[in-house]
């Protein structure tokens, strides 16, 4: 069984919009991030990013996880160890 799951993007049938409510924002962000992490999209997009864009994206994602996940959550949810 795969360690990573991407079921939100396949199952969510609600509105995808930002700025309407916190609940819709959160669900839309989860949907949007799973769309963004699609293998085919990443294979096309990643080589087109500048070094600065790669660094900014990596830094932002790392900072968000560092600020909002405990060490055990980081290891269990992100690293899957």
C-alpha positions as a printed NumPy array, in Angstrom:
array([[  0.   ,   0.   ,   0.   ],
       [  1.413,   3.435,  -0.913],
       [  2.638,   5.583,   1.978],
       [  1.187,   8.771,   0.504],
       [ -2.504,   9.475,   0.007],
       [ -4.107,  11.944,  -2.366],
       [ -7.805,  11.346,  -1.8  ],
       [ -9.007,  14.89 ,  -1.14 ],
       [ -8.624,  15.942,  -4.757],
       [-10.526,  12.855,  -5.914],
       [-13.356,  13.078,  -3.372],
       [-13.923,  16.789,  -2.717],
       [-16.933,  18.117,  -4.597],
       [-17.367,  21.439,  -2.854],
       [-16.576,  24.951,  -3.947],
       [-12.943,  25.802,  -4.663],
       [-12.582,  29.475,  -3.85 ],
       [-10.653,  31.754,  -1.549],
       [-11.893,  34.618,   0.592],
       [-15.427,  33.385,   1.275],
       [-14.884,  31.709,   4.644],
       [-12.118,  30.048,   6.615],
       [-13.74 ,  26.628,   6.075],
       [-13.916,  27.047,   2.289],
       [-10.378,  28.48 ,   2.249],
       [ -8.998,  25.445,   4.113],
       [-10.778,  22.919,   1.892],
       [ -9.799,  24.834,  -1.246],
       [ -6.165,  24.975,  -0.151],
       [ -6.056,  21.213,   0.476],
       [ -7.632,  20.605,  -2.949],
       [ -5.302,  23.081,  -4.659],
       [ -2.159,  21.638,  -3.052],
       [ -3.077,  18.118,  -4.106],
       [ -3.711,  19.321,  -7.665],
       [ -0.319,  21.06 ,  -7.531],
       [  1.432,  17.858,  -6.414],
       [  0.199,  15.832,  -9.401],
       [  3.131,  13.881, -10.852],
       [  2.508,  14.982, -14.445],
       [  2.221,  18.653, -13.484],
       [  5.376,  18.554, -11.363],
       [  7.384,  16.923, -14.156],
       [  6.464,  19.823, -16.466],
       [  6.567,  22.688, -13.961],
       [  9.666,  21.928, -11.875],
       [ 12.263,  22.199, -14.679],
       [ 10.795,  25.6  , -15.592],
       [ 11.27 ,  27.091, -12.125],
       [ 14.198,  29.386, -11.516],
       [ 16.702,  28.575,  -8.784],
       [ 15.183,  31.408,  -6.739],
       [ 11.649,  30.036,  -7.163],
       [ 12.764,  26.558,  -6.096],
       [ 14.488,  28.026,  -3.033],
       [ 11.469,  30.185,  -2.104],
       [  9.031,  27.304,  -2.432],
       [ 11.225,  24.909,  -0.446],
       [ 11.801,  27.539,   2.252],
       [  8.082,  28.337,   2.571],
       [  7.009,  24.697,   2.801],
       [  9.775,  23.892,   5.295],
       [  8.916,  26.928,   7.42 ],
       [  5.204,  26.048,   7.484],
       [  5.928,  22.513,   8.629],
       [  8.466,  23.696,  11.222],
       [  5.986,  26.242,  12.61 ],
       [  2.879,  24.055,  12.655],
       [  3.941,  20.423,  13.131],
       [  5.484,  18.77 ,  16.157],
       [  8.605,  16.711,  15.569],
       [  6.611,  13.479,  15.781],
       [  3.97 ,  14.827,  13.357],
       [  6.717,  15.856,  10.915],
       [  8.281,  12.395,  11.041],
       [  5.001,  10.495,  10.915],
       [  2.992,  12.621,   8.484],
       [  5.672,  14.037,   6.175],
       [  8.662,  11.691,   6.331],
       [  6.437,   8.632,   6.876],
       [  8.963,   7.01 ,   9.201]])
